[in-house]
């Protein structure tokens, strides 16, 4: 039986890189940052440590690659949102895609935003990749301004305000504070409220406060919340 590394080798170097990152993110979720070693990953995929050092340079480079991969996946998720004639509807769809992607990739989300690996600081290259992840959002805001839907302003700055609101709600949901359909309704209400703040006609954008309802924790959140790294963080918080 061939190893994961041998299978990836046959598909090319990019497949090898993806196989390594997939195993690294799995270890981070299931066993925490202490398990994230070059030797452990090499053993698990059936390669030599030389392969990992050649591709990433070391653990810092590997974590940097995870950070970049997380933002690259987010960018692709945003780019898959189809364009529509209504710029505000398009911006809303981008916000929905942001939430859905974060819930589907909670481990990457933590690497990107929550310092899942203690001591890691993104490289300049990684920060540049992160910056491109929100190009679609900034373009959608600019389209809203050009169409007279939003008041004149700096599209990139406005898109970052949308991002700040999105990030807060999504982080609460990933942590299990907001769950199920209620979380989705709260998120939609928040995005609408932010849109009203920049609208040329805020009264034309109705805001509905979601009714309280039963919550159901998404599977991705349950798995992430029950991971050793998350449990350890919770214990440390209780002890501090």
C-alpha positions in Angstrom: 0.0 0.0 0.0 1.4 3.4 -1.0 1.8 6.2 1.5 0.0 9.6 1.4 3.3 11.1 0.3 3.8 8.6 -2.6 0.2 9.2 -3.8 0.8 12.9 -3.7 4.2 12.6 -5.5 2.5 11.0 -8.5 0.2 14.0 -8.7 3.0 16.6 -8.6 4.7 19.0 -6.1 1.6 21.1 -5.4 -0.2 17.9 -4.3 2.7 17.1 -2.0 2.4 20.6 -0.5 -1.4 20.2 -0.1 -1.0 16.8 1.6 1.5 18.2 4.1 -0.8 21.2 4.9 -3.8 19.0 5.2 -2.0 16.7 7.7 -0.7 19.7 9.6 -4.1 21.3 10.0 -5.5 18.0 11.1 -2.9 17.6 13.8 -3.5 21.2 15.0 -7.2 20.4 15.4 -7.0 17.0 16.9 -3.9 17.2 19.1 -3.0 20.9 19.4 0.1 23.0 18.5 2.5 20.8 20.4 1.9 18.0 17.9 2.8 20.2 15.0 6.4 19.0 14.4 8.2 18.3 11.1 9.1 14.8 12.2 5.5 13.9 13.2 4.0 15.2 9.9 6.7 13.4 7.9 6.0 10.2 9.7 2.3 10.5 9.3 2.4 11.0 5.5 5.3 8.6 4.9 8.0 11.0 3.8 11.4 12.2 5.1 11.7 15.4 7.1 14.0 16.6 4.3 10.9 17.0 2.1 9.2 19.3 4.6 12.3 21.3 5.2 12.9 21.7 1.4 9.3 23.0 0.9 8.8 25.1 4.0 12.3 25.7 5.6 11.1 24.7 9.1 8.1 24.9 11.4 7.8 28.6 11.2 7.6 28.4 7.4 5.1 25.6 7.7 2.8 27.7 9.9 3.3 30.6 7.6 2.1 28.4 4.7 -1.0 27.4 6.7 -1.7 31.1 7.3 -1.3 31.9 3.6 -3.4 28.8 2.6 -6.2 29.9 4.9 -6.4 33.3 3.2 -6.0 31.9 -0.2 -9.0 29.6 0.4 -11.0 32.5 1.7 -10.1 34.5 -1.4 -11.2 31.7 -3.7 -14.5 31.4 -1.7 -15.1 35.1 -2.3 -14.3 34.9 -5.9 -16.7 32.0 -6.5 -19.6 34.3 -5.5 -21.4 35.1 -8.8 -21.7 38.7 -9.8 -25.3 40.2 -9.9 -26.7 43.5 -11.1 -27.6 44.7 -7.6 -24.3 45.7 -5.9 -25.8 45.6 -2.4 -27.1 42.1 -3.0 -23.6 41.1 -4.2 -22.0 42.6 -1.1 -24.5 40.7 1.0 -23.7 37.4 -0.8 -20.0 38.0 -0.2 -20.8 38.4 3.5 -22.7 35.2 3.6 -19.9 33.4 1.8 -17.4 34.7 4.4 -19.5 33.2 7.2 -20.0 29.9 5.4 -16.4 29.5 4.6 -15.3 30.2 8.2 -17.7 27.6 9.5 -16.4 25.1 7.0 -12.8 25.8 7.8 -12.7 26.6 11.5 -9.1 25.3 12.0 -7.8 27.6 9.3 -9.9 30.4 10.7 -8.1 30.0 14.0 -4.7 30.0 12.3 -5.6 33.2 10.4 -7.2 35.2 13.3 -6.8 33.6 16.7 -3.1 32.7 17.1 -3.7 28.9 17.1 0.0 28.5 17.1 1.5 30.4 20.0 4.3 32.8 19.0 3.6 32.8 15.3 3.9 36.1 13.5 2.9 36.3 9.8 5.6 37.1 7.3 5.4 40.1 5.0 4.5 37.7 2.2 1.7 36.1 4.2 0.3 39.5 5.1 0.3 40.5 1.5 -1.7 37.3 0.6 -4.1 38.1 3.4 -4.7 41.5 2.0 -5.9 40.2 -1.3 -8.6 38.0 0.3 -10.9 41.0 0.6 -10.4 42.5 -2.8 -13.9 41.3 -3.9 -15.5 42.9 -0.9 -13.8 46.2 -1.5 -14.8 46.1 -5.2 -18.4 45.4 -4.1 -18.4 48.4 -1.8 -17.0 50.5 -4.5 -19.8 49.4 -6.8 -22.4 50.4 -4.1 -20.8 53.8 -4.0 -20.7 54.2 -7.8 -24.4 53.2 -8.0 -25.4 55.7 -5.3 -26.5 53.0 -2.9 -23.8 54.0 -0.4 -22.6 57.5 0.4 -19.2 58.5 -1.1 -16.3 57.2 1.0 -13.2 55.1 1.0 -14.4 51.7 -0.3 -11.5 49.8 1.2 -12.1 51.3 4.6 -15.8 50.6 4.5 -15.1 47.0 3.5 -12.9 46.6 6.5 -15.7 47.8 8.7 -17.9 45.1 7.2 -15.1 42.7 7.8 -14.8 43.7 11.5 -18.5 43.1 12.0 -18.4 39.8 10.2 -15.4 38.6 12.1 -17.0 39.4 15.4 -20.1 37.5 14.7 -18.4 34.5 13.1 -15.9 34.2 15.9 -18.7 34.0 18.4 -20.4 31.4 16.3 -17.2 29.3 16.0 -16.8 29.5 19.7 -20.3 28.1 20.2 -21.9 31.3 21.6 -24.2 31.8 18.5 -25.5 28.6 16.9 -27.9 27.2 14.4 -30.5 29.2 12.5 -30.5 31.9 15.2 -26.8 32.6 14.4 -27.6 33.0 10.7 -30.4 35.4 11.4 -28.2 37.4 13.8 -25.5 37.6 11.2 -27.9 38.8 8.5 -29.3 41.4 10.8 -25.8 42.7 11.7 -24.8 42.9 8.0 -28.0 44.8 7.2 -27.4 47.2 10.1 -23.8 48.0 8.9 -25.1 48.5 5.4 -27.7 51.0 6.7 -24.8 53.0 8.3 -23.4 53.8 4.8 -26.6 53.9 2.8 -27.9 57.0 1.0 -31.4 55.9 2.0 -31.1 53.8 5.2 -34.9 53.7 5.7 -35.1 51.6 2.5 -33.1 48.8 4.1 -35.3 47.1 6.8 -33.6 45.6 9.8 -35.4 42.8 11.5 -34.3 41.7 15.0 -34.2 37.8 15.0 -36.5 36.0 17.3 -34.8 33.8 19.9 -35.0 30.2 18.9 -33.4 26.8 19.5 -29.8 26.5 18.6 -28.1 23.6 16.9 -24.3 23.6 16.9 -22.9 22.9 13.4 -20.8 19.7 13.1 -17.7 21.7 12.1 -18.0 23.8 15.2 -18.6 20.8 17.5 -15.4 19.1 16.2 -13.4 22.2 16.5 -14.7 23.1 19.9 -13.9 19.6 21.2 -10.3 19.6 19.9 -7.5 19.2 22.4 -6.1 22.7 21.6 -9.4 24.3 22.2 -10.0 22.4 25.4 -6.5 23.3 26.6 -7.1 27.0 25.9 -10.4 26.8 27.8 -8.6 25.3 30.8 -5.9 27.9 30.8 -8.6 30.6 30.7 -10.3 29.1 33.7 -7.0 28.9 35.6 -6.0 32.5 34.9 
